[in-house]
Amino acid sequence: MDTQWIIAYLSLGVVVGFFAGLFGIGGGGIMVPVLTTFFVMQGLPSEHIVHSALATSMAAIITTSVSSLKAHHKRGAVNWSVVKGMSIGILLGTFAATFLASYLSSLVLAIFFVIFMFYVASQMLLNKKPNARRALPNTLGLSAVGSGIGAISALVAIGGGTLTVPFLTWCNLKIQHAIGTSAAIGLPIALAGTFGYFISGLNAEGMPDYSLGYIYLPAVILISVVSFLTAPLGVKLAHSLPVSVLKKLFAGLLLLLAIKMLHTVVVS
């Protein structure tokens, strides 16, 4: 791999890790559009561009999630009963959706990703407050919600934070606890998604060297090494600074990256 790509992937890891810790997300909203652009420039097969970006992002989220959840756990911000209640649904929904993704074209996946990111950004910008009487559902309800979050997370390669954090705050968890719990939930999403994309991409033709299914290992390693170090920095800010302004900036960044990704896929 050329030096310029090593620097590019390391730089992406810095940004991804920081935002993962700050907002309790896996970083897929940033990684997928950027990886799509990188893979086009590196000459990956056009029919596998988005699949590879989704799979590589999901694999990189594993390390980011571990680092982020450890930092949040140390601050007592992870609600483990919620994590336990949602995990089975998360695993089943995520794994199943990776096989659905393998049958969809790169353009269809890109369009779905853009629509979803527009929804996420609008929720961040509106910053709606939950009804004070709302509470967490029972175990069955948490598992059902987890299945939905897992399935969508697999299709857009996110750690689930863009869905989990709004859901938990809607149920009146303190924002720091919602972010910390979301970081922990991101781990089973990343594990199931990575395994699913590995299996579903085993017969993909034209993948570059050092690929496992749809997963491009060099990118995963470089992003993960740095994101593991920068995630705790985001966690520290999440527990010490108001994040309303940063959320608006992040929402704007998601919109720009999503539009750029769609443009890249259409042009390629």
TORFIDO-370178 format. One line per field, with one value per residue (C-alpha): residue number from 1; residue in three letters; x, y, z. Coordinates in steps of 0.02 Angstrom, whole numbers. Example, Ala and Ser with C-alpha at 12.3 -4.5 7.8 and 13.67 -1.06 7.14 Angstrom:
BEGIN
nr: [1, 2]
rest: [ala, ser]
east: [615, 684]
north: [-225, -53]
up: [390, 357]
This chain:
BEGIN
nr: [1, 2, 3, 4, 5, 6, 7, 8, 9, 10, 11, 12, 13, 14, 15, 16, 17, 18, 19, 20, 21, 22, 23, 24, 25, 26, 27, 28, 29, 30, 31, 32, 33, 34, 35, 36, 37, 38, 39, 40, 41, 42, 43, 44, 45, 46, 47, 48, 49, 50, 51, 52, 53, 54, 55, 56, 57, 58, 59, 60, 61, 62, 63, 64, 65, 66, 67, 68, 69, 70, 71, 72, 73, 74, 75, 76, 77, 78, 79, 80, 81, 82, 83, 84, 85, 86, 87, 88, 89, 90, 91, 92, 93, 94, 95, 96, 97, 98, 99, 100, 101, 102, 103, 104, 105, 106, 107, 108, 109, 110, 111, 112, 113, 114, 115, 116, 117, 118, 119, 120, 121, 122, 123, 124, 125, 126, 127, 128, 129, 130, 131, 132, 133, 134, 135, 136, 137, 138, 139, 140, 141, 142, 143, 144, 145, 146, 147, 148, 149, 150, 151, 152, 153, 154, 155, 156, 157, 158, 159, 160, 161, 162, 163, 164, 165, 166, 167, 168, 169, 170, 171, 172, 173, 174, 175, 176, 177, 178, 179, 180, 181, 182, 183, 184, 185, 186, 187, 188, 189, 190, 191, 192, 193, 194, 195, 196, 197, 198, 199, 200, 201, 202, 203, 204, 205, 206, 207, 208, 209, 210, 211, 212, 213, 214, 215, 216, 217, 218, 219, 220, 221, 222, 223, 224, 225, 226, 227, 228, 229, 230, 231, 232, 233, 234, 235, 236, 237, 238, 239, 240, 241, 242, 243, 244, 245, 246, 247, 248, 249, 250, 251, 252, 253, 254, 255, 256, 257, 258, 259, 260, 261, 262, 263, 264, 265, 266, 267, 268]
rest: [met, asp, thr, gln, trp, ile, ile, ala, tyr, leu, ser, leu, gly, val, val, val, gly, phe, phe, ala, gly, leu, phe, gly, ile, gly, gly, gly, gly, ile, met, val, pro, val, leu, thr, thr, phe, phe, val, met, gln, gly, leu, pro, ser, glu, his, ile, val, his, ser, ala, leu, ala, thr, ser, met, ala, ala, ile, ile, thr, thr, ser, val, ser, ser, leu, lys, ala, his, his, lys, arg, gly, ala, val, asn, trp, ser, val, val, lys, gly, met, ser, ile, gly, ile, leu, leu, gly, thr, phe, ala, ala, thr, phe, leu, ala, ser, tyr, leu, ser, ser, leu, val, leu, ala, ile, phe, phe, val, ile, phe, met, phe, tyr, val, ala, ser, gln, met, leu, leu, asn, lys, lys, pro, asn, ala, arg, arg, ala, leu, pro, asn, thr, leu, gly, leu, ser, ala, val, gly, ser, gly, ile, gly, ala, ile, ser, ala, leu, val, ala, ile, gly, gly, gly, thr, leu, thr, val, pro, phe, leu, thr, trp, cys, asn, leu, lys, ile, gln, his, ala, ile, gly, thr, ser, ala, ala, ile, gly, leu, pro, ile, ala, leu, ala, gly, thr, phe, gly, tyr, phe, ile, ser, gly, leu, asn, ala, glu, gly, met, pro, asp, tyr, ser, leu, gly, tyr, ile, tyr, leu, pro, ala, val, ile, leu, ile, ser, val, val, ser, phe, leu, thr, ala, pro, leu, gly, val, lys, leu, ala, his, ser, leu, pro, val, ser, val, leu, lys, lys, leu, phe, ala, gly, leu, leu, leu, leu, leu, ala, ile, lys, met, leu, his, thr, val, val, val, ser]
east: [0, 65, 114, -26, -157, -79, -88, -267, -330, -239, -315, -488, -459, -420, -586, -689, -623, -654, -834, -867, -823, -911, -1080, -1082, -1081, -976, -918, -997, -1082, -909, -817, -936, -938, -751, -708, -821, -719, -554, -602, -654, -486, -396, -487, -594, -730, -875, -1006, -926, -878, -1018, -1022, -835, -857, -999, -904, -739, -826, -917, -754, -666, -809, -762, -605, -687, -832, -718, -617, -771, -871, -722, -704, -890, -898, -762, -874, -1024, -1119, -1166, -1337, -1294, -1473, -1521, -1371, -1421, -1602, -1560, -1412, -1504, -1612, -1460, -1362, -1505, -1557, -1380, -1325, -1481, -1469, -1290, -1355, -1492, -1359, -1260, -1407, -1429, -1332, -1207, -1324, -1473, -1366, -1298, -1473, -1532, -1379, -1409, -1594, -1550, -1414, -1534, -1654, -1516, -1456, -1632, -1657, -1494, -1539, -1716, -1653, -1828, -1851, -1939, -2101, -2057, -2171, -2087, -1992, -1891, -1992, -1982, -1855, -1961, -1984, -1798, -1759, -1880, -1805, -1633, -1679, -1732, -1578, -1466, -1542, -1530, -1355, -1297, -1370, -1281, -1133, -1157, -1128, -1310, -1280, -1377, -1531, -1491, -1449, -1613, -1713, -1636, -1653, -1834, -1853, -1780, -1606, -1483, -1391, -1220, -1294, -1380, -1215, -1119, -1250, -1253, -1065, -1082, -1223, -1112, -999, -1124, -1181, -1003, -965, -1121, -1106, -924, -956, -1105, -1011, -866, -980, -1087, -933, -834, -881, -861, -747, -614, -585, -408, -273, -288, -478, -591, -756, -805, -686, -527, -407, -271, -400, -475, -307, -249, -415, -431, -257, -288, -473, -438, -328, -439, -607, -568, -537, -714, -781, -695, -776, -946, -940, -873, -945, -1118, -1132, -1279, -1171, -1059, -1212, -1268, -1095, -1091, -1263, -1201, -1047, -1155, -1261, -1110, -1026, -1185, -1211, -1029, -1046, -1200, -1111, -958, -1062, -1164, -1009, -911]
north: [0, 173, 294, 414, 281, 235, 418, 431, 281, 333, 508, 433, 331, 489, 569, 410, 369, 544, 552, 374, 423, 589, 532, 345, 299, 172, 298, 217, 380, 450, 294, 230, 387, 413, 230, 229, 373, 291, 124, 205, 294, 130, 41, -85, -169, -48, -181, -210, -31, 4, -175, -162, 8, -59, -217, -129, 3, -128, -221, -61, -21, -172, -89, 82, 9, -83, 74, 184, 67, 40, 226, 252, 103, 178, 329, 221, 275, 103, 31, -154, -213, -121, -194, -369, -343, -282, -393, -549, -444, -344, -500, -579, -420, -371, -541, -566, -394, -422, -557, -442, -311, -436, -449, -262, -157, -25, 112, 47, 34, 209, 282, 194, 258, 438, 434, 364, 493, 633, 564, 553, 730, 802, 720, 795, 967, 965, 898, 850, 822, 663, 658, 650, 499, 384, 235, 89, -58, -234, -364, -421, -241, -206, -361, -307, -132, -212, -316, -161, -62, -208, -231, -48, -38, -179, -98, 67, 0, 102, 51, 89, 248, 358, 253, 193, 363, 446, 293, 290, 478, 461, 336, 468, 400, 537, 587, 531, 361, 346, 379, 258, 120, 148, 125, -44, -97, -54, -203, -345, -248, -238, -421, -489, -370, -411, -598, -579, -475, -598, -746, -659, -593, -754, -782, -600, -589, -456, -410, -345, -442, -453, -455, -567, -577, -396, -335, -245, -286, -152, -15, -100, -117, 62, 141, 33, 66, 254, 255, 149, 290, 438, 367, 404, 586, 598, 512, 641, 784, 698, 702, 879, 988, 1027, 938, 1030, 1136, 990, 885, 1017, 1022, 832, 828, 945, 837, 681, 767, 823, 653, 561, 672, 650, 461, 456, 564, 450, 293, 369, 438, 276]
up: [0, -47, 90, 40, 76, 242, 294, 228, 326, 485, 471, 449, 607, 707, 659, 677, 850, 916, 857, 915, 1093, 1085, 1019, 1058, 873, 781, 652, 500, 452, 421, 364, 230, 120, 139, 109, -45, -116, -67, -145, -309, -316, -278, -418, -324, -429, -450, -410, -240, -193, -68, -4, 35, 117, 226, 274, 308, 411, 513, 550, 602, 720, 829, 896, 908, 1008, 1130, 1165, 1181, 1292, 1410, 1432, 1462, 1581, 1688, 1711, 1757, 1602, 1530, 1574, 1559, 1585, 1426, 1335, 1390, 1340, 1165, 1121, 1056, 941, 888, 839, 741, 650, 604, 541, 434, 355, 294, 177, 114, 78, -28, -148, -169, -294, -239, -302, -203, -45, -74, -94, 65, 158, 101, 149, 319, 349, 304, 435, 566, 529, 540, 710, 772, 708, 780, 948, 1007, 1193, 1253, 1350, 1534, 1561, 1435, 1506, 1440, 1370, 1443, 1386, 1238, 1183, 1198, 1095, 958, 953, 949, 796, 701, 753, 708, 535, 488, 562, 449, 293, 326, 427, 585, 764, 800, 898, 777, 819, 995, 1072, 1012, 1068, 1242, 1267, 1206, 1350, 1467, 1498, 1538, 1379, 1445, 1493, 1324, 1237, 1349, 1330, 1142, 1136, 1221, 1104, 957, 994, 958, 805, 741, 778, 694, 547, 517, 520, 405, 276, 284, 245, 114, 21, 11, -171, -225, -377, -406, -224, -189, -98, 92, 86, 191, 101, 73, 211, 157, 300, 274, 296, 449, 535, 502, 552, 707, 775, 782, 825, 979, 1044, 998, 1058, 1243, 1197, 1129, 1285, 1394, 1300, 1303, 1494, 1512, 1373, 1304, 1136, 1057, 942, 899, 856, 731, 653, 648, 566, 432, 405, 386, 252, 153, 163, 114, -39, -87, -72, -186, -313, -309, -337, -479, -568, -548]
